[in-house]
Amino acid sequence: MVWSRSRKQHFAAGVEDVWQVVGDPRLLPDWNTAVAKVWLDAPPEVGVTGRLVPASRAAVVLQCVAKHPLRVIECQAPRRLVLEQRYPGGALRIEWQLDESGGGCDLVQRISVSGPSTTAIALALAGSLTDGWADACARLHGLLDVSPAPDRLRVVIAGGSGMLGRALAADLVCRGQEVMILTRRRKPEVPHRQVEWDARTIGPWANAVFADPARTTVVNLAGRRVDVRPTAAAVADLRDSRVDATKALVDASNKSTTPLAYWVQGSTTAIWSDAGEAGITESTELPHGDSALPQMTGVARPWEAAAAGARSDRFVILRTSIVLQPGAPAMNRLVRLTRAGLGGRVGSGRQWFSWIHLTDWLTVARAALGMDADVVVPDGVVIAAAPNPVRNSELMATLRRVLQRPPAPPTPAAMVRAGSVLLRADPALGLTGRHCTSAVLDKAGFDFTYPVIGLALGELFS
């Protein structure tokens, strides 16, 4: 049995600079919080041994039964380092590879486990080494001895302490940009500058955000998680958490005589409600009347409208489909069900599933911020979705294939609705869908890294 996860991040730094950190395993605890301590008996080279102490108690118990020390099995400075830790019935391997790319370098991390004890090792330690990859890369960048670029942007991410915001923040930091996160409550584990706000009114945070508007950009992702029961009170809370925060940002931007450089307004393809068989692009008319689900269109439309008065030179509304990323609650739920043998189609299975891999979403976001010389995104609405939506039945079949699970019985719509009550979730998230693709990105020549669902899920869940 084999388990593996690969992650990749670009750094606006040379291979030698990044190797100074990655090439010294003793520094691993400084950028990956899953590790408490690493000892080596000598500088890293093939055959050198040492000890790795995990941060979690479960992993420490696993480490206590290890019969062999941590060992360097490959070292090609300043390009590649491979460590291996053997356990009874299995082995954990940690690989780092550095390659020049785009004026900087790409770091690829691959964590793999093999042997009869693969499941136990993956659950206790290997999984935690890959979780939080974005934050780990941000911490790694903070250890690099590189000077900031004089023309870097200050990117203010409202709602940046969520999973998508933290992924964007880390990606931008590693690429040499300055990042500030607006958050209702500071999180000590977030490795970025955080500024607290109430997400409703202008306060001291506005001075920090708009001190230098000409080089400042806003990415507005603020809002509560959507996977809640679709009661009137919950829908109002979803709407208000987005509208109030957006109005506060807009009001603050208009206090300055200098416009912001960019404003990227978060939104969702769910604004088109349950679209059935319609093929949706940026020019598709929004639904109205009884055809619009209030927890979708009734939240997204006022969210976008609240940003209309933002003072900025450039303005993009990014309507995002389901983002496939490690640790996302929706994907975790589907994976757990599939592994438990319940990975059949949901409802009719014919509802469309529009999606985008995290890597491609980050690329779209950078293009919307003017950071991609090859892809020029115009002002206005942009759909962030892969070019090949799939029906729910195909999604579940692909997930079963990737997770190596046999065919499974379908989940009737009535069971989804009943289960959503217990899970305090919205059944519409699984029973409705949209076929969304971007005519804007296609015209701009955007090249997706993960254009088909099999590649995307295979990369996430090897």
C-alpha beads as a LAMMPS data file, in Angstrom:
LAMMPS data file: protein, C-alpha beads

462 atoms
461 bonds

1 atom types
1 bond types

-500.0 500.0 xlo xhi
-500.0 500.0 ylo yhi
-500.0 500.0 zlo zhi

Masses

1 110.0

Atoms # bond

1 1 1 0.000 0.000 0.000
2 1 1 1.256 3.497 -0.873
3 1 1 0.052 6.940 0.244
4 1 1 1.518 10.159 -1.167
5 1 1 0.856 13.884 -1.335
6 1 1 2.721 16.410 -3.468
7 1 1 2.601 20.181 -3.028
8 1 1 4.285 22.965 -5.008
9 1 1 5.015 26.653 -4.392
10 1 1 6.826 29.318 -6.392
11 1 1 9.223 31.649 -4.565
12 1 1 10.530 34.988 -5.769
13 1 1 13.980 33.919 -4.616
14 1 1 16.902 31.954 -5.987
15 1 1 17.428 28.239 -5.533
16 1 1 20.444 28.875 -3.301
17 1 1 18.417 31.190 -1.052
18 1 1 15.613 28.674 -0.498
19 1 1 18.092 25.814 -0.104
20 1 1 19.625 27.576 2.908
21 1 1 16.390 26.739 4.739
22 1 1 15.081 23.607 3.018
23 1 1 18.517 22.016 2.843
24 1 1 18.912 22.136 6.624
25 1 1 16.339 19.741 8.194
26 1 1 17.080 21.213 11.624
27 1 1 15.140 24.303 10.496
28 1 1 12.046 22.288 9.567
29 1 1 10.230 23.045 12.872
30 1 1 10.624 26.767 12.126
31 1 1 8.391 26.535 9.059
32 1 1 6.335 23.331 9.455
33 1 1 4.425 23.281 12.736
34 1 1 3.772 19.522 12.459
35 1 1 7.391 19.003 13.559
36 1 1 8.644 19.908 17.049
37 1 1 12.355 19.112 16.675
38 1 1 14.899 17.636 14.256
39 1 1 18.407 16.498 15.172
40 1 1 21.138 15.389 12.771
41 1 1 24.419 13.822 13.778
42 1 1 26.265 15.776 11.069
43 1 1 25.575 18.205 8.212
44 1 1 23.139 16.610 5.738
45 1 1 24.638 14.145 3.312
46 1 1 23.767 10.608 2.273
47 1 1 23.902 8.238 5.245
48 1 1 23.705 10.864 8.001
49 1 1 21.217 9.906 10.706
50 1 1 19.204 11.840 13.243
51 1 1 15.810 12.076 14.907
52 1 1 12.519 13.757 14.053
53 1 1 10.125 14.614 16.891
54 1 1 6.541 15.294 15.740
55 1 1 4.398 17.956 17.374
56 1 1 1.247 15.870 17.862
57 1 1 0.918 13.351 20.709
58 1 1 -0.369 10.600 18.416
59 1 1 2.661 10.983 16.187
60 1 1 5.012 10.998 19.189
61 1 1 3.606 7.607 20.208
62 1 1 4.285 6.365 16.673
63 1 1 7.802 7.761 16.827
64 1 1 8.486 5.880 20.069
65 1 1 8.084 2.544 18.286
66 1 1 10.410 3.509 15.434
67 1 1 13.291 1.023 15.311
68 1 1 15.474 3.107 13.009
69 1 1 16.708 6.697 13.108
70 1 1 15.804 9.385 10.621
71 1 1 18.186 8.980 7.673
72 1 1 19.298 11.163 4.773
73 1 1 18.988 8.894 1.726
74 1 1 19.596 11.513 -0.977
75 1 1 21.267 14.940 -0.920
76 1 1 22.046 16.916 -4.071
77 1 1 22.765 20.461 -2.906
78 1 1 21.216 22.852 -3.721
79 1 1 18.489 20.930 -5.536
80 1 1 17.202 17.882 -3.756
81 1 1 16.990 16.389 -0.279
82 1 1 15.273 13.136 0.729
83 1 1 14.750 11.920 4.305
84 1 1 13.399 8.551 5.382
85 1 1 12.017 7.288 8.680
86 1 1 11.242 3.579 9.048
87 1 1 8.589 2.184 11.365
88 1 1 7.413 -1.365 12.041
89 1 1 5.574 -2.305 8.861
90 1 1 6.173 0.918 6.949
91 1 1 8.371 3.821 5.919
92 1 1 7.844 7.575 5.710
93 1 1 9.714 9.527 3.038
94 1 1 10.051 13.335 2.864
95 1 1 11.337 14.787 -0.422
96 1 1 12.114 18.385 -1.399
97 1 1 13.041 19.421 -4.936
98 1 1 14.091 22.922 -6.073
99 1 1 14.129 24.123 -9.691
100 1 1 14.566 27.524 -11.331
101 1 1 11.317 28.985 -12.633
102 1 1 10.100 32.400 -13.774
103 1 1 12.909 34.464 -12.284
104 1 1 12.703 32.570 -9.011
105 1 1 12.323 28.906 -8.103
106 1 1 9.699 26.237 -7.494
107 1 1 9.744 24.134 -4.345
108 1 1 8.048 20.737 -4.625
109 1 1 7.416 18.734 -1.465
110 1 1 6.394 15.102 -1.664
111 1 1 5.415 13.114 1.409
112 1 1 4.949 9.383 0.829
113 1 1 4.297 6.326 2.973
114 1 1 4.596 2.668 1.999
115 1 1 4.138 -0.700 3.684
116 1 1 1.408 -2.526 5.630
117 1 1 1.263 0.248 8.260
118 1 1 0.662 2.985 5.688
119 1 1 -2.767 3.985 7.009
120 1 1 -1.595 4.379 10.608
121 1 1 1.503 6.373 9.607
122 1 1 -0.482 8.609 7.253
123 1 1 -3.108 9.373 9.899
124 1 1 -0.626 9.944 12.721
125 1 1 2.099 11.935 10.973
126 1 1 2.298 12.077 7.173
127 1 1 -1.026 13.867 6.731
128 1 1 -0.096 16.607 9.182
129 1 1 3.167 17.217 7.296
130 1 1 1.149 18.186 4.209
131 1 1 -1.711 19.996 5.960
132 1 1 -1.151 23.711 6.267
133 1 1 1.185 23.761 3.247
134 1 1 0.301 27.368 2.446
135 1 1 1.115 28.623 5.940
136 1 1 4.300 26.539 5.990
137 1 1 5.498 28.194 2.765
138 1 1 4.745 31.636 4.185
139 1 1 6.848 30.842 7.263
140 1 1 9.605 29.472 5.057
141 1 1 9.634 32.706 3.060
142 1 1 9.991 34.638 6.300
143 1 1 13.222 32.751 7.001
144 1 1 14.777 33.674 3.649
145 1 1 17.443 36.355 3.507
146 1 1 16.006 38.206 0.493
147 1 1 15.240 41.899 0.033
148 1 1 11.652 42.914 -0.802
149 1 1 11.007 44.120 -4.334
150 1 1 10.712 47.931 -4.531
151 1 1 7.619 47.725 -6.769
152 1 1 5.722 45.174 -4.698
153 1 1 2.029 45.623 -4.036
154 1 1 0.348 45.708 -0.654
155 1 1 -2.517 43.234 -0.910
156 1 1 -5.206 43.626 1.740
157 1 1 -7.320 40.477 2.030
158 1 1 -10.624 40.918 3.837
159 1 1 -11.641 37.515 5.124
160 1 1 -8.079 36.389 4.665
161 1 1 -8.010 34.102 7.693
162 1 1 -10.206 31.531 5.919
163 1 1 -8.745 28.650 3.931
164 1 1 -8.933 30.365 0.546
165 1 1 -7.672 33.673 1.887
166 1 1 -4.707 32.056 3.622
167 1 1 -3.799 30.150 0.469
168 1 1 -3.838 33.392 -1.520
169 1 1 -1.918 35.265 1.173
170 1 1 0.845 32.659 1.276
171 1 1 1.117 32.495 -2.507
172 1 1 1.465 36.268 -2.781
173 1 1 3.979 36.511 0.072
174 1 1 6.147 33.811 -1.476
175 1 1 6.044 35.776 -4.743
176 1 1 7.420 38.867 -3.030
177 1 1 4.227 40.835 -2.331
178 1 1 3.246 42.451 0.962
179 1 1 0.100 40.990 2.540
180 1 1 -2.219 42.293 5.240
181 1 1 -5.229 40.335 6.491
182 1 1 -8.376 41.960 7.835
183 1 1 -9.956 39.678 10.407
184 1 1 -12.549 39.862 13.158
185 1 1 -10.224 37.989 15.504
186 1 1 -6.486 37.456 15.303
187 1 1 -5.361 33.864 14.897
188 1 1 -1.883 33.185 16.303
189 1 1 -1.287 30.372 13.822
190 1 1 -1.732 32.679 10.802
191 1 1 1.781 33.723 9.640
192 1 1 0.766 37.110 8.195
193 1 1 0.209 40.632 9.451
194 1 1 -3.336 40.732 10.817
195 1 1 -5.433 43.825 11.451
196 1 1 -8.632 43.470 13.455
197 1 1 -11.887 45.097 12.373
198 1 1 -15.560 44.684 13.174
199 1 1 -16.389 44.214 9.459
200 1 1 -19.137 46.819 9.760
201 1 1 -17.742 50.275 10.462
202 1 1 -14.715 52.407 9.640
203 1 1 -12.185 52.263 12.453
204 1 1 -8.422 52.448 13.095
205 1 1 -7.974 49.591 10.623
206 1 1 -8.721 51.976 7.748
207 1 1 -5.581 54.012 8.433
208 1 1 -3.429 50.893 8.255
209 1 1 -5.119 49.612 5.103
210 1 1 -5.201 52.823 3.080
211 1 1 -1.945 54.463 4.165
212 1 1 -0.550 54.132 0.628
213 1 1 -3.561 53.599 -1.678
214 1 1 -1.712 53.922 -4.974
215 1 1 0.129 50.643 -4.367
216 1 1 -2.634 48.975 -2.338
217 1 1 -5.045 46.373 -3.650
218 1 1 -8.092 44.917 -1.928
219 1 1 -9.245 41.315 -2.275
220 1 1 -12.625 41.083 -0.605
221 1 1 -13.448 37.532 0.516
222 1 1 -15.177 38.570 3.743
223 1 1 -18.224 36.581 4.819
224 1 1 -19.340 33.651 6.919
225 1 1 -19.192 30.067 5.639
226 1 1 -22.131 29.130 3.427
227 1 1 -22.623 25.523 4.536
228 1 1 -25.423 26.231 7.035
229 1 1 -29.100 25.430 7.248
230 1 1 -31.007 27.680 4.781
231 1 1 -33.249 29.285 7.392
232 1 1 -34.300 32.924 7.020
233 1 1 -32.045 33.907 9.934
234 1 1 -29.045 32.011 8.541
235 1 1 -29.486 33.504 5.061
236 1 1 -29.729 36.990 6.563
237 1 1 -26.530 36.348 8.529
238 1 1 -24.730 35.144 5.391
239 1 1 -25.880 38.210 3.493
240 1 1 -25.173 40.761 6.205
241 1 1 -21.699 39.394 6.971
242 1 1 -20.771 40.086 3.344
243 1 1 -22.668 43.286 2.669
244 1 1 -21.702 45.063 5.889
245 1 1 -18.010 44.241 5.478
246 1 1 -18.025 45.323 1.833
247 1 1 -19.751 48.626 2.590
248 1 1 -17.166 49.374 5.287
249 1 1 -14.348 48.738 2.815
250 1 1 -15.991 50.862 0.126
251 1 1 -16.618 53.746 2.540
252 1 1 -13.005 53.620 3.691
253 1 1 -11.720 53.627 0.097
254 1 1 -13.713 56.778 -0.629
255 1 1 -12.087 58.644 2.255
256 1 1 -8.910 58.852 0.162
257 1 1 -8.385 61.191 -2.781
258 1 1 -6.143 58.561 -4.399
259 1 1 -7.818 55.454 -5.822
260 1 1 -6.639 51.957 -4.970
261 1 1 -4.612 50.119 -7.593
262 1 1 -6.966 47.104 -7.797
263 1 1 -10.136 45.834 -6.212
264 1 1 -10.944 42.134 -6.593
265 1 1 -14.439 41.460 -5.320
266 1 1 -15.166 37.910 -4.222
267 1 1 -18.398 36.317 -5.378
268 1 1 -19.744 32.927 -6.387
269 1 1 -21.155 31.132 -9.403
270 1 1 -24.050 30.208 -7.094
271 1 1 -25.376 33.667 -7.969
272 1 1 -26.989 31.890 -10.934
273 1 1 -28.912 29.688 -8.491
274 1 1 -29.902 26.224 -9.788
275 1 1 -29.290 26.704 -13.508
276 1 1 -30.295 23.268 -14.770
277 1 1 -28.945 22.553 -18.256
278 1 1 -28.062 26.158 -19.157
279 1 1 -24.480 26.830 -20.207
280 1 1 -23.360 29.849 -18.187
281 1 1 -20.677 32.399 -19.062
282 1 1 -20.007 35.929 -17.824
283 1 1 -22.712 37.356 -20.117
284 1 1 -25.506 35.065 -18.854
285 1 1 -28.379 36.990 -17.284
286 1 1 -28.894 36.498 -13.573
287 1 1 -32.078 34.725 -12.415
288 1 1 -34.949 36.597 -10.848
289 1 1 -38.197 35.865 -9.081
290 1 1 -39.041 32.362 -7.923
291 1 1 -36.172 30.793 -9.907
292 1 1 -33.564 32.219 -7.508
293 1 1 -32.616 30.376 -4.326
294 1 1 -32.347 32.978 -1.516
295 1 1 -29.292 31.358 0.079
296 1 1 -27.457 31.678 -3.259
297 1 1 -28.642 34.558 -5.441
298 1 1 -30.156 36.349 -2.433
299 1 1 -26.706 36.503 -0.802
300 1 1 -24.374 36.928 -3.775
301 1 1 -26.290 39.698 -5.579
302 1 1 -26.302 42.207 -2.709
303 1 1 -22.678 41.257 -1.932
304 1 1 -21.616 42.329 -5.410
305 1 1 -23.856 45.376 -5.392
306 1 1 -22.327 46.631 -2.146
307 1 1 -18.912 46.905 -3.850
308 1 1 -20.163 49.056 -6.724
309 1 1 -18.871 52.336 -5.269
310 1 1 -15.319 51.157 -4.513
311 1 1 -12.669 53.761 -5.377
312 1 1 -10.055 51.908 -7.427
313 1 1 -8.384 52.129 -10.817
314 1 1 -9.256 48.521 -11.649
315 1 1 -12.283 46.500 -10.503
316 1 1 -12.876 42.764 -11.040
317 1 1 -15.726 40.632 -9.694
318 1 1 -14.437 37.080 -9.314
319 1 1 -17.350 34.640 -9.365
320 1 1 -15.738 31.469 -8.050
321 1 1 -17.035 27.932 -8.470
322 1 1 -16.248 25.128 -5.990
323 1 1 -12.518 25.322 -5.224
324 1 1 -10.830 21.932 -4.949
325 1 1 -8.191 22.367 -2.263
326 1 1 -6.684 20.269 0.529
327 1 1 -8.720 20.386 3.716
328 1 1 -11.795 22.101 2.227
329 1 1 -14.843 21.064 4.310
330 1 1 -17.020 20.156 1.293
331 1 1 -14.342 17.945 -0.247
332 1 1 -13.483 16.369 3.102
333 1 1 -17.117 15.364 3.517
334 1 1 -17.266 13.766 0.056
335 1 1 -13.978 11.953 0.628
336 1 1 -15.117 10.542 3.973
337 1 1 -18.389 9.320 2.482
338 1 1 -16.599 7.748 -0.488
339 1 1 -14.066 5.973 1.702
340 1 1 -16.949 4.664 3.808
341 1 1 -18.531 3.091 0.726
342 1 1 -21.174 5.829 0.245
343 1 1 -19.651 7.461 -2.816
344 1 1 -22.577 6.968 -5.187
345 1 1 -24.312 9.717 -7.142
346 1 1 -26.276 12.276 -5.133
347 1 1 -29.936 12.658 -6.016
348 1 1 -30.432 12.283 -9.763
349 1 1 -26.687 12.659 -10.348
350 1 1 -27.416 14.884 -13.351
351 1 1 -26.827 18.209 -11.588
352 1 1 -23.796 20.047 -12.941
353 1 1 -20.702 20.522 -10.806
354 1 1 -18.540 23.513 -11.748
355 1 1 -15.163 23.502 -10.075
356 1 1 -11.611 24.837 -10.151
357 1 1 -8.382 23.489 -8.675
358 1 1 -6.739 25.745 -6.073
359 1 1 -3.629 26.135 -8.242
360 1 1 -5.697 27.535 -11.106
361 1 1 -7.768 29.746 -8.797
362 1 1 -4.590 31.330 -7.443
363 1 1 -3.394 31.948 -10.994
364 1 1 -6.717 33.588 -11.885
365 1 1 -6.540 35.753 -8.757
366 1 1 -3.007 36.895 -9.615
367 1 1 -4.135 37.751 -13.148
368 1 1 -7.023 39.776 -11.713
369 1 1 -4.424 41.685 -9.659
370 1 1 -2.371 42.431 -12.767
371 1 1 0.477 40.112 -11.784
372 1 1 0.457 37.938 -14.903
373 1 1 2.073 39.543 -17.948
374 1 1 0.709 36.808 -20.230
375 1 1 -2.961 37.003 -19.159
376 1 1 -4.735 40.364 -19.076
377 1 1 -8.049 40.185 -17.220
378 1 1 -10.431 43.054 -18.079
379 1 1 -12.531 44.888 -15.540
380 1 1 -15.928 43.361 -14.812
381 1 1 -17.157 39.857 -14.083
382 1 1 -14.782 36.888 -14.393
383 1 1 -15.852 33.298 -13.753
384 1 1 -13.218 31.253 -11.931
385 1 1 -14.116 27.760 -13.125
386 1 1 -12.337 24.992 -15.016
387 1 1 -13.344 24.578 -18.676
388 1 1 -14.856 21.120 -18.132
389 1 1 -17.723 20.984 -15.618
390 1 1 -18.991 17.494 -14.799
391 1 1 -22.264 16.037 -13.644
392 1 1 -22.480 14.842 -10.066
393 1 1 -22.461 11.202 -11.209
394 1 1 -19.140 11.728 -12.990
395 1 1 -17.690 13.593 -10.015
396 1 1 -18.502 10.717 -7.665
397 1 1 -17.280 8.063 -10.117
398 1 1 -13.972 9.906 -10.510
399 1 1 -13.590 10.278 -6.757
400 1 1 -14.198 6.548 -6.287
401 1 1 -11.578 5.762 -8.908
402 1 1 -9.001 8.100 -7.343
403 1 1 -9.665 6.704 -3.847
404 1 1 -9.753 3.132 -5.204
405 1 1 -13.266 2.387 -3.985
406 1 1 -15.830 0.091 -5.652
407 1 1 -19.173 1.250 -7.083
408 1 1 -21.571 2.528 -4.457
409 1 1 -25.353 2.887 -4.203
410 1 1 -26.860 6.318 -4.922
411 1 1 -27.949 8.672 -2.169
412 1 1 -31.613 9.606 -2.770
413 1 1 -32.543 13.283 -2.568
414 1 1 -34.827 12.593 0.394
415 1 1 -31.910 11.091 2.312
416 1 1 -29.729 14.114 1.482
417 1 1 -32.389 16.449 2.854
418 1 1 -32.792 14.384 6.014
419 1 1 -29.054 14.081 6.537
420 1 1 -28.538 17.805 6.049
421 1 1 -30.715 18.440 9.102
422 1 1 -28.410 16.312 11.250
423 1 1 -25.292 17.871 9.719
424 1 1 -26.774 21.397 9.917
425 1 1 -25.970 21.807 6.236
426 1 1 -27.755 23.059 3.142
427 1 1 -29.041 20.216 0.918
428 1 1 -29.105 22.581 -2.074
429 1 1 -25.299 22.483 -2.128
430 1 1 -25.451 18.856 -3.239
431 1 1 -28.762 18.720 -5.103
432 1 1 -28.394 21.796 -7.333
433 1 1 -25.732 22.844 -9.793
434 1 1 -24.530 25.043 -12.629
435 1 1 -22.576 24.533 -15.852
436 1 1 -20.197 27.511 -15.648
437 1 1 -17.216 28.271 -17.885
438 1 1 -15.323 31.496 -18.491
439 1 1 -15.474 33.152 -21.890
440 1 1 -13.294 35.961 -20.495
441 1 1 -10.425 33.685 -19.471
442 1 1 -10.703 31.756 -22.717
443 1 1 -10.395 34.975 -24.748
444 1 1 -7.446 36.078 -22.599
445 1 1 -5.617 32.831 -23.420
446 1 1 -5.657 31.479 -19.871
447 1 1 -4.043 28.027 -19.677
448 1 1 -5.450 25.779 -16.937
449 1 1 -3.022 23.477 -15.129
450 1 1 -5.918 21.190 -14.160
451 1 1 -8.564 21.374 -16.914
452 1 1 -10.240 18.015 -16.153
453 1 1 -11.603 16.631 -12.910
454 1 1 -9.522 13.454 -12.941
455 1 1 -6.232 15.379 -12.946
456 1 1 -7.432 17.710 -10.195
457 1 1 -8.673 15.023 -7.814
458 1 1 -5.678 12.800 -8.576
459 1 1 -3.297 15.591 -7.547
460 1 1 -5.178 16.204 -4.307
461 1 1 -5.796 12.601 -3.257
462 1 1 -3.006 10.451 -4.678

Bonds

1 1 1 2
2 1 2 3
3 1 3 4
4 1 4 5
5 1 5 6
6 1 6 7
7 1 7 8
8 1 8 9
9 1 9 10
10 1 10 11
11 1 11 12
12 1 12 13
13 1 13 14
14 1 14 15
15 1 15 16
16 1 16 17
17 1 17 18
18 1 18 19
19 1 19 20
20 1 20 21
21 1 21 22
22 1 22 23
23 1 23 24
24 1 24 25
25 1 25 26
26 1 26 27
27 1 27 28
28 1 28 29
29 1 29 30
30 1 30 31
31 1 31 32
32 1 32 33
33 1 33 34
34 1 34 35
35 1 35 36
36 1 36 37
37 1 37 38
38 1 38 39
39 1 39 40
40 1 40 41
41 1 41 42
42 1 42 43
43 1 43 44
44 1 44 45
45 1 45 46
46 1 46 47
47 1 47 48
48 1 48 49
49 1 49 50
50 1 50 51
51 1 51 52
52 1 52 53
53 1 53 54
54 1 54 55
55 1 55 56
56 1 56 57
57 1 57 58
58 1 58 59
59 1 59 60
60 1 60 61
61 1 61 62
62 1 62 63
63 1 63 64
64 1 64 65
65 1 65 66
66 1 66 67
67 1 67 68
68 1 68 69
69 1 69 70
70 1 70 71
71 1 71 72
72 1 72 73
73 1 73 74
74 1 74 75
75 1 75 76
76 1 76 77
77 1 77 78
78 1 78 79
79 1 79 80
80 1 80 81
81 1 81 82
82 1 82 83
83 1 83 84
84 1 84 85
85 1 85 86
86 1 86 87
87 1 87 88
88 1 88 89
89 1 89 90
90 1 90 91
91 1 91 92
92 1 92 93
93 1 93 94
94 1 94 95
95 1 95 96
96 1 96 97
97 1 97 98
98 1 98 99
99 1 99 100
100 1 100 101
101 1 101 102
102 1 102 103
103 1 103 104
104 1 104 105
105 1 105 106
106 1 106 107
107 1 107 108
108 1 108 109
109 1 109 110
110 1 110 111
111 1 111 112
112 1 112 113
113 1 113 114
114 1 114 115
115 1 115 116
116 1 116 117
117 1 117 118
118 1 118 119
119 1 119 120
120 1 120 121
121 1 121 122
122 1 122 123
123 1 123 124
124 1 124 125
125 1 125 126
126 1 126 127
127 1 127 128
128 1 128 129
129 1 129 130
130 1 130 131
131 1 131 132
132 1 132 133
133 1 133 134
134 1 134 135
135 1 135 136
136 1 136 137
137 1 137 138
138 1 138 139
139 1 139 140
140 1 140 141
141 1 141 142
142 1 142 143
143 1 143 144
144 1 144 145
145 1 145 146
146 1 146 147
147 1 147 148
148 1 148 149
149 1 149 150
150 1 150 151
151 1 151 152
152 1 152 153
153 1 153 154
154 1 154 155
155 1 155 156
156 1 156 157
157 1 157 158
158 1 158 159
159 1 159 160
160 1 160 161
161 1 161 162
162 1 162 163
163 1 163 164
164 1 164 165
165 1 165 166
166 1 166 167
167 1 167 168
168 1 168 169
169 1 169 170
170 1 170 171
171 1 171 172
172 1 172 173
173 1 173 174
174 1 174 175
175 1 175 176
176 1 176 177
177 1 177 178
178 1 178 179
179 1 179 180
180 1 180 181
181 1 181 182
182 1 182 183
183 1 183 184
184 1 184 185
185 1 185 186
186 1 186 187
187 1 187 188
188 1 188 189
189 1 189 190
190 1 190 191
191 1 191 192
192 1 192 193
193 1 193 194
194 1 194 195
195 1 195 196
196 1 196 197
197 1 197 198
198 1 198 199
199 1 199 200
200 1 200 201
201 1 201 202
202 1 202 203
203 1 203 204
204 1 204 205
205 1 205 206
206 1 206 207
207 1 207 208
208 1 208 209
209 1 209 210
210 1 210 211
211 1 211 212
212 1 212 213
213 1 213 214
214 1 214 215
215 1 215 216
216 1 216 217
217 1 217 218
218 1 218 219
219 1 219 220
220 1 220 221
221 1 221 222
222 1 222 223
223 1 223 224
224 1 224 225
225 1 225 226
226 1 226 227
227 1 227 228
228 1 228 229
229 1 229 230
230 1 230 231
231 1 231 232
232 1 232 233
233 1 233 234
234 1 234 235
235 1 235 236
236 1 236 237
237 1 237 238
238 1 238 239
239 1 239 240
240 1 240 241
241 1 241 242
242 1 242 243
243 1 243 244
244 1 244 245
245 1 245 246
246 1 246 247
247 1 247 248
248 1 248 249
249 1 249 250
250 1 250 251
251 1 251 252
252 1 252 253
253 1 253 254
254 1 254 255
255 1 255 256
256 1 256 257
257 1 257 258
258 1 258 259
259 1 259 260
260 1 260 261
261 1 261 262
262 1 262 263
263 1 263 264
264 1 264 265
265 1 265 266
266 1 266 267
267 1 267 268
268 1 268 269
269 1 269 270
270 1 270 271
271 1 271 272
272 1 272 273
273 1 273 274
274 1 274 275
275 1 275 276
276 1 276 277
277 1 277 278
278 1 278 279
279 1 279 280
280 1 280 281
281 1 281 282
282 1 282 283
283 1 283 284
284 1 284 285
285 1 285 286
286 1 286 287
287 1 287 288
288 1 288 289
289 1 289 290
290 1 290 291
291 1 291 292
292 1 292 293
293 1 293 294
294 1 294 295
295 1 295 296
296 1 296 297
297 1 297 298
298 1 298 299
299 1 299 300
300 1 300 301
301 1 301 302
302 1 302 303
303 1 303 304
304 1 304 305
305 1 305 306
306 1 306 307
307 1 307 308
308 1 308 309
309 1 309 310
310 1 310 311
311 1 311 312
312 1 312 313
313 1 313 314
314 1 314 315
315 1 315 316
316 1 316 317
317 1 317 318
318 1 318 319
319 1 319 320
320 1 320 321
321 1 321 322
322 1 322 323
323 1 323 324
324 1 324 325
325 1 325 326
326 1 326 327
327 1 327 328
328 1 328 329
329 1 329 330
330 1 330 331
331 1 331 332
332 1 332 333
333 1 333 334
334 1 334 335
335 1 335 336
336 1 336 337
337 1 337 338
338 1 338 339
339 1 339 340
340 1 340 341
341 1 341 342
342 1 342 343
343 1 343 344
344 1 344 345
345 1 345 346
346 1 346 347
347 1 347 348
348 1 348 349
349 1 349 350
350 1 350 351
351 1 351 352
352 1 352 353
353 1 353 354
354 1 354 355
355 1 355 356
356 1 356 357
357 1 357 358
358 1 358 359
359 1 359 360
360 1 360 361
361 1 361 362
362 1 362 363
363 1 363 364
364 1 364 365
365 1 365 366
366 1 366 367
367 1 367 368
368 1 368 369
369 1 369 370
370 1 370 371
371 1 371 372
372 1 372 373
373 1 373 374
374 1 374 375
375 1 375 376
376 1 376 377
377 1 377 378
378 1 378 379
379 1 379 380
380 1 380 381
381 1 381 382
382 1 382 383
383 1 383 384
384 1 384 385
385 1 385 386
386 1 386 387
387 1 387 388
388 1 388 389
389 1 389 390
390 1 390 391
391 1 391 392
392 1 392 393
393 1 393 394
394 1 394 395
395 1 395 396
396 1 396 397
397 1 397 398
398 1 398 399
399 1 399 400
400 1 400 401
401 1 401 402
402 1 402 403
403 1 403 404
404 1 404 405
405 1 405 406
406 1 406 407
407 1 407 408
408 1 408 409
409 1 409 410
410 1 410 411
411 1 411 412
412 1 412 413
413 1 413 414
414 1 414 415
415 1 415 416
416 1 416 417
417 1 417 418
418 1 418 419
419 1 419 420
420 1 420 421
421 1 421 422
422 1 422 423
423 1 423 424
424 1 424 425
425 1 425 426
426 1 426 427
427 1 427 428
428 1 428 429
429 1 429 430
430 1 430 431
431 1 431 432
432 1 432 433
433 1 433 434
434 1 434 435
435 1 435 436
436 1 436 437
437 1 437 438
438 1 438 439
439 1 439 440
440 1 440 441
441 1 441 442
442 1 442 443
443 1 443 444
444 1 444 445
445 1 445 446
446 1 446 447
447 1 447 448
448 1 448 449
449 1 449 450
450 1 450 451
451 1 451 452
452 1 452 453
453 1 453 454
454 1 454 455
455 1 455 456
456 1 456 457
457 1 457 458
458 1 458 459
459 1 459 460
460 1 460 461
461 1 461 462
